[in-house]
Amino acid sequence: MTEASRARAFLMGLTGCAYALVPILAWLVGLSVDPRGFTQLSTVALIFLLGFGLLCHWRRIPSLLCIVECTGIGLLLTSPLVVSTYVAFALKLPLQDQKLLQLDRLIGVDC
C-alpha cells in the first residue's frame, strides 16, 4: 500500500469516526439533532464521491480520483462539523479570546 493510499484510507476512517462520534457527543450534551436535515447534503456528497470516483477509477485517472475523494470527503464532513460546533457551544465553556490574542501577538500577527 502506497503512502497516498494509506492517507486516503486514514481520511475515510476519520470521516467514519466523525459520523459515529458526533451524534454520541450531541446526545451527551442534550442537543437534539434531526438527521433528516443533513440527508440532502450527505446524499449529494455520496453521489458525487461514488459517481465521479467510480468514473475516475474506471477511466484510470488516479490524480483526479484523489481530488474527487478529497472533495467528496470534505462535503461529507460538513454535517458532523456543523453539529460539533453546536456541541461546543452547548458546553458553555468560557471564551478563550484573550489567550488567542496573546498567541497571535506572540507569533507576530497584529489584529
Residue pairs with C-beta under 8 A, 6 or more apart in sequence:
1 9
4 66
8 66
8 69
11 69
11 70
11 73
12 69
12 73
15 73
15 76
15 77
18 77
18 80
18 81
18 84
19 76
19 79
19 80
22 80
22 83
22 84
22 87
23 33
23 83
25 84
25 87
26 32
26 33
26 83
26 86
26 87
29 87
29 90
29 91
30 90
31 83
31 86
31 87
31 90
33 83
33 86
38 79
38 82
38 83
41 75
41 78
41 79
42 76
42 79
44 75
45 72
45 75
45 76
45 78
46 72
46 76
48 68
48 71
48 72
48 75
49 68
49 69
49 72
49 73
49 75
49 76
52 68
52 72
53 65
53 68
53 69
53 72
56 62
56 64
56 65
56 68
57 65
101 111
104 110
104 111
